[in-house]
Amino acid sequence: MTPLRQRMLHELQRRNYSPSTIRGYLGAVSQFAKHFHCSPEQLGPEHLRRYQRYLLQERKLEPSTVEMRISALRFLYKRTLKRRDLAFDDLIFPKVPHKLPTVLSQDEVVRLIDAAPNRLYRILLVLLYATGARRGEVFALIG
């Protein structure tokens, strides 16, 4: 483990980040370093912008994935390396498209309720449909 990776790990643990976040952040920084074939300590703001563009346009990663990787790099430069020369306002998070839910037609709803294998499931489906409750909320009622 490189000294920089060790320092970042200690900073993440000191702030009580979850193990999955720690793995994700360390992996993101490692991929950033591999992309430019050098230590992140030697890279600057233009490298960060180019890398973000590469992730979005060439790798075509989801905006939420790019956001996590940019957060990891922000943490590295702000918290671990304490670099004040970088303006992170230029590293904006990509816009996440909002997906509208699929709305079933009345016929589809009737077929779904009629397909229930027993009375309990039929009641649960009608309850979901009539109240607009979330699935977990309805199951909490019967749990």
URMO-V814051 format. One record per backbone hydrogen bond with DSSP energy under -1.0 kcal/mol. NH is the residue of the N-H (numbers start at 1). CO is the residue of the C=O. If there is no record, write none. Layout:
((NH;CO) (NH;CO))
This chain:
((6;2) (7;3) (8;4) (9;5) (10;6) (11;7) (12;8) (13;9) (14;10) (15;11) (16;13) (17;12) (22;18) (23;19) (24;20) (25;21) (26;22) (27;23) (28;24) (29;25) (30;26) (31;27) (32;28) (33;29) (34;30) (35;31) (36;32) (38;33) (42;39) (43;40) (48;44) (49;45) (50;46) (51;47) (52;48) (53;49) (54;50) (55;51) (56;52) (57;53) (58;54) (59;54) (61;55) (66;62) (67;63) (68;64) (69;65) (70;66) (71;67) (72;68) (73;69) (74;70) (75;71) (76;72) (77;73) (78;74) (79;75) (80;75) (81;76) (83;77) (90;87) (92;90) (109;105) (110;106) (111;107) (112;108) (113;109) (114;110) (115;111) (116;113) (122;118) (123;119) (124;120) (125;121) (126;122) (127;123) (128;124) (129;125) (130;126) (131;127) (132;128) (138;134) (139;135) (140;136) (141;137) (142;138) (143;139))
